[in-house]
Amino acid sequence: MAALFSTITCPECGTAKREPMPENACVWFYRCTNCDVTLRPKPGDCCVFCSYGDTPCPPQTNCSPSNAARSMMGQADPLPSPEHS
């Protein structure tokens, strides 16, 4: 399977970097490689790719704002198992 990528742009310094996106998890923290600021999702977004990337996270990551918030507190629902036909 091909890797998914998104370019994250730091709102503090404007540095843009192409980063791989996981297909099965949300990314809630990202450290800028230039200014060292730690990015977190904006309110209502599920991950840093949705907030600062040029491509939102893949839908199969089970990222919803409520699940992302619970997950940051260690209370997220587990990812659903793939259904077998």
Backbone hydrogen bonds, N-H to C=O, Kabsch-Sander energy under -0.5 kcal/mol:
donor,donor_aa,acceptor,acceptor_aa,energy
4,L,21,M,-0.6
6,S,19,E,-2.3
8,I,6,S,-0.7
8,I,17,K,-2.5
9,T,52,Y,-2.2
10,C,8,I,-0.5
10,C,15,T,-2.8
14,G,10,C,-1.8
17,K,8,I,-2.3
19,E,6,S,-3.0
21,M,4,L,-3.1
28,W,26,C,-0.6
30,Y,39,L,-1.6
32,C,30,Y,-0.6
32,C,37,V,-2.8
36,D,32,C,-1.1
39,L,30,Y,-3.8
39,L,37,V,-0.6
45,D,42,K,-2.5
48,V,27,V,-2.8
51,S,47,C,-1.5
52,Y,48,V,-3.1
53,G,49,F,-1.5
54,D,7,T,-1.0
61,T,58,P,-1.7
62,N,59,P,-1.3
64,S,62,N,-0.8
68,A,64,S,-3.3
69,A,65,P,-2.2
70,R,66,S,-2.2
71,S,67,N,-2.5
72,M,68,A,-2.1
73,M,69,A,-0.9
74,G,71,S,-1.6
75,Q,70,R,-3.8
